[in-house]
Amino acid sequence: MYKSPNVFWRCKIDVVKHDGRVAVVWDWKTGKHKVEEDQLFLSAQAVFAHMPTVQLVAASFIWLNEPPESAVTTMMYHRKDMAPLWAEMMPRINKMRAAYEKEEFPPTPSGLCVRYCGVTSCIYHGKGSR
């Protein structure tokens, strides 16, 4: 099922613990402290999709390389709030889908351009501050 070609999105969660109505999701992070709320939202949605009794998800990043006082970032998601959050997410998803279908990926400069991007024909390749 996970590798099915007919999947809208795939989600891997490091830890899920639940008691019926409430669940916690933990995702260990070893890299730079960068909060990606979309990932937490999608993890919560996966829990709601697979556990119909869960009404509240506390989704957290556990930053393994940070001091204890800043080692956890948590977002709370209520099942009743998911539809409006999907409405916010869908324009970005549709934009990505259109780019994929048209095979049009405009360059987006970032810190990865210097060492990590394999698109050597890009005007930003090898430039930046990393």
N, C-alpha and C positions, 0 to 999 in steps of 0.2 A: 504494500500500500504506500509506504513512504517514498519508494522510487517510482511510483506510477507516473506515466507521462501526462495524466489528466489531473494534475494537482494544481490548485490555485497558489498555495504557499506551503512551505515545509517549516517545521519548527522543532528545534531540539532544546530541551530544558534540562538543566543539570539536576535540579531537585524540585519535586512538588510534594507538598505535604498538605493533607486536607482532613477536615473533620465532618464533612457533609455540607455545611453551608459556607465555610470559610476555607480558603486555600492560601498557602504561601508558595511562591516560586522563587528559587534562588538560581542565579547565573554567576558562576565564578568568572572573574576578569583578571587577567594578568598584565594587560597592556596599559596604555595611557588612560587616565581617568577621563573618559568621555561618555557622557550620558546620552544614550540613544533611546529616547522614549518610545520610538516606534517598535523597537524590539521588545520592550516591556509590555506594550499594548498587545502585540501579536502573541506573546506568551500567555497573557491573561485570556485572550480570546480563545486560544487553543484549550485552555483549562475549561472555560465555559462551554465550548463545543463538546468536550468529552466527558464532562461531569455536570449533568443537568441540575443537580441539587445545589451546586456552589453558587452563591450570590455575591460574594466579595472575594477578590484576589489581591493580595499584597505581593507585588512583583518587585524583586530586588536584584541589583547588581552587588556582588560581594567583591570589593577591590582588594585582591590579595597583596598588592605591593604598597598599600596605603597604611598610614597609622590608624589605630582603632577608631579614633574620633571621626575619621572621614572614610571609613572602610565600607560603608553601606549606603546605597542610594535606593530608595523605595518609592514606588508609585502605587496608589490604591485605585482599584477598578471595581465598580459595581456593575452587575449584569445589566441593570436597567439603563446604564449610560453608554453601552457599547454601540448602539445604533448611531447616535450623533458622532461618536468618535470615528466610526467607519465612514460616515458622510464627509468628515474632514480628510480622511486618508485617501478616499477613492480618487479624487482628482490627480493626486501624485501617482497613484498606481496606474491610472489610465494613461498618464503621460509616459510612464516607463513602458507600458505595454505598447503604445504607439511607436515609441522609439525602437523597441525590439522588432515589431512587425515591419517597420520601414527600414530597419538597419541603419538608422540615423542616430549617432551618438556624438553630439557636439562636445568638444573638449571642455573640461572643467578643471581649471588649475587648482592644485592643492599641494600640500607638503609631500605627497607621495610621488610627485612628478620627478623629483631629483633622482631617487634611487630605486623606486619600486615599480614604476609603470613600464610595461613592456611595449607600449605603443610608441616606437621611436620616431614615427613620422609626425607625431603631434608637435605643434609649435611650442608647447610648454614642456616637452620632454627635457629633463636635465636641468630645469630652471626651478628656482624656489629657494626656500631657506633651510631645507633639511640636509 
